Amino acid sequence: MNNQKPHTAYFCMEYGLNEKLRIYAGGLGILAGDILKAAKEYSYPVTGIGLLWRRGYSKQVINTEGRPESQHPVNEDIYQHAVDTGETIKVIIQNQEVKLKIWKVDKFANATLYLLDANLAENGELKTITDGLYDGFNEKRIAQEIVLGIGGVKAIRKLGLKIDIYHFNEGHAALAGTELIKEKMTAGSNFETAWEKVKENIVFTTHTPVKEGNESHSLDSLEKMSAFNGLSREQMEAIGDSPFSMTVAGLRLARISNGVAKLHGQTAREMWSSVKGKSPIISITNGVHRGTWVDERIKSNQNDKSAIYAAHQEMKKELVNYIAEKNGAQLNPEKLIIGFARRATAYKRPNLIFQKSDIIDSYLASGEIQLVFSGKAHPTDDNGKNIVADLVAKAKQFPNSVVFLADYNMEIARYMTRGVDIWLNNPRKPLEASGTSGMKAAMNGGLNLSILDGWWVEGCEHGINGWQFGDGYVGEGQDESDLYALYRVLFNEVVPTFYGNQDRWQDMMLESIKTTAERFSAHRMLSRYYDEMYNKS
Ligand SMILES: *Cc1c(COP(=O)(O)O)cnc(C)c1O
């Protein structure tokens, strides 16, 4: 009995399993999808719990003025990718009963994922709760979190799943704690004992090193939405403070918590140091599912330099063709291609590299440096949208060496992380929790050129498997200091190596693959979750 692995219910607001099932927005969802795929592949008993977002996340197109526009079409075919379990459950939202259908998804080589869906006529206006991922703030978001957390636990009971561990991936699922506590109280425990008991079975992952990015709600709003779930105001405050922080609640409900890279764990420990009664926060670095993100041609030739290079050139041409088809731009596969794809938001600084046009522009004009960008801004982030508009304008200025691919998704990520020579990442330190797209590129032989933040702190061997830049300076003038550091490494090391020392470049590609393939895989991440979080010592 003892060496049977615990069965974990993994709660997450979004899942990126396949671009056909658009119920993800970005990194959090891709990570969750990769975990379910690794669990399936390596027979770890994990069951996913999420929501069936009928409209998914925003679709972002570039309008005629060169600005991103968020659209929210209904995903008509979303139900084709899920199987109706025939089961339903009910939750109370704003004093009304809301019926939720339970759908099952297991066709993407993933461990089973159950999705809750409020889209039933009998729910009246509340049927739109599960329409749009991250389309709700405040009360609507609370309603969505009731569905995920409280609905999730009820669905587990309804389906008769035997669950040993409840893993809350981000604070969104924290209300599941109220349901687990309530179950114990219904069985006769008092609140304190119930909380102590459920803690044994809850683990929590925090992702957001930006304080404002951690969601909180007023106790009044929670009460109005019926999120107390039978607990008292004092009990809710004891769990998540007032205002009620979803992250603080997660940290206090769990037996153990983690940050998603070594550095991020440390950042999270400092950030939450004043929270009383929280669980210890360890670091488990994210990883990516190799079957999804590493090309077969690379996997089967891991130590063969010329085969790796040939495969890389093929994938690079596939990217160039994909771009030609999508945007009409013609990149040169013999010249350096740098990729940058992440959410378009200020702290990630997607347009940093353009800031000194007297330095960078000549390289773009000659085509010696080619840049491919992708990334969506959050539909309400005007700053992020300005950044996208800026990138689109640059693509107009340098039509055959700068490209912006609209509506970033798994397909674009697959082409980019397989096809580029360099993966660029320049967040304002220390705001990148982990970053996983650089791992995808590294495992395909793309070389990272990145600030030492997130996973790269652990992964980088400068000049051997990629490059780092910047001295970690944080403060006034940080952007300019990082920009010059980027230019120094780019012009003194990256460009000369690419054009002048292909032999060394290809050695670095092999080294990049060798040093990341296992270490940053979802399999290794999941086995650490089992060893350090799920198994009780
Ligand atoms: C990998 C991936 C992400 C996450 O990338 P980060 O580097 O962690 O920001 C986001 N979106 C898509 C489509 C991805 O494939």
The ligand as an ORCA input file, in Angstrom:
! r2SCAN-3c Opt
* xyz 0 1
  C       4.887     28.231    -23.298
  C       3.761     29.139    -23.573
  C       3.492     30.212    -22.695
  C       4.325     30.489    -21.467
  O       5.494     31.142    -21.814
  P       6.393     31.867    -20.719
  O       7.754     31.817    -21.271
  O       6.275     31.046    -19.460
  O       5.864     33.218    -20.571
  C       2.430     31.048    -22.983
  N       1.664     30.854    -24.054
  C       1.887     29.848    -24.928
  C       1.002     29.692    -26.100
  C       2.943     28.959    -24.709
  O       3.146     27.950    -25.560
*
